[in-house]
């Protein structure tokens, strides 16, 4: 049902151009990626995931995308295992 409430004339109109732009990075299978920031914990990409301490990954370590999961999650294979990482926490490696 459309919103039929009149806009408040004291407020400036909001448009999509007014909202902050978030840079979307396309990360596909096989891409080399790096963490933007150290995670608080790691979640394994096993059939029964487990939480692991974040010190398993070194800062700046590069991993490879091996699976695309729901809700913007990617399974990334690093040297010490495969972990589920949120897409917003990843950047493409050079």
N, C-alpha and C positions, 0 to 999 in steps of 0.2 A: 504494500500500500504506500503510495507516495506521501511524503511529508508536506502537509498543507499549511503548516504554521508560518506566519509572516516573519520575515527576517527583521531583526532589531536594527533600526536605522542608525543607531549610535555606534554599532560595530561595523568595521570594514568588511566587505564581502570576502569570503574565503574561496580561493580557487586552487586547483592542483598546483599551479605555479608558486603559490605562497608556501606550500608545504616543503620541508627540507628534502632534498634529493639524496637518496641512498644509492651509492654506486653498486650496481649489480655486476658481479663477476661470474661469467659462465665457466663452471668447472665441470669437466666431463670425465668419463672413464679413461684411465691411463694418464691423466695429467699429473705432473709433479707439483706438489703443493707444500706450503710452509704454514705453520701456525702464526697468527698475528700476535697472540698473547699466550702466556702459559696458562693451561687450564687448571681449575681447582681440583679436578679429578679426571681420570680417564675411564671410559666405559669400553670394554672389549666388544668386538664384533662377532663373538661366538654365538652359536644357537641359544645358549643360556648366558647372556652377558653378565660380566662381573665388573665391579668398580675396582680400579687399580690406582695406586698413588701417581701423582703427576710427574715425579722425578724419573719415570721411565723414559721420558723424552728429553733430549737435550735441546736447549734454546737454538733455534735456527735449523733444526734437523728437517731434512726434506723427506717427504713420503709420497706415495703414489696412490691415486684413487683406484680402488678395486671393486667398489660397489656403490650404487646410489640407493639410498633408503628413503623412506617417507619422512615428511616433516623437515625437509632441508637438512637431512643428515647424510654424511658420506662416510663410508668405511675406507679408512686410510691405512695402508700398510707401511709401517715404519720398521726400523731395524729390530726393535724389541717386541713387535707384535702388531696386530691390526686393531685399530680403535675407531669408535664412532665419534665423529667430530661434526659440530654444527657448521653449516655453510658460512655463517657470518664470522666464524673464527678462523677462516682459511683465506689464504692468498696464493696466487699462482707463483711458483718459484721461477727464477730467471733461468 
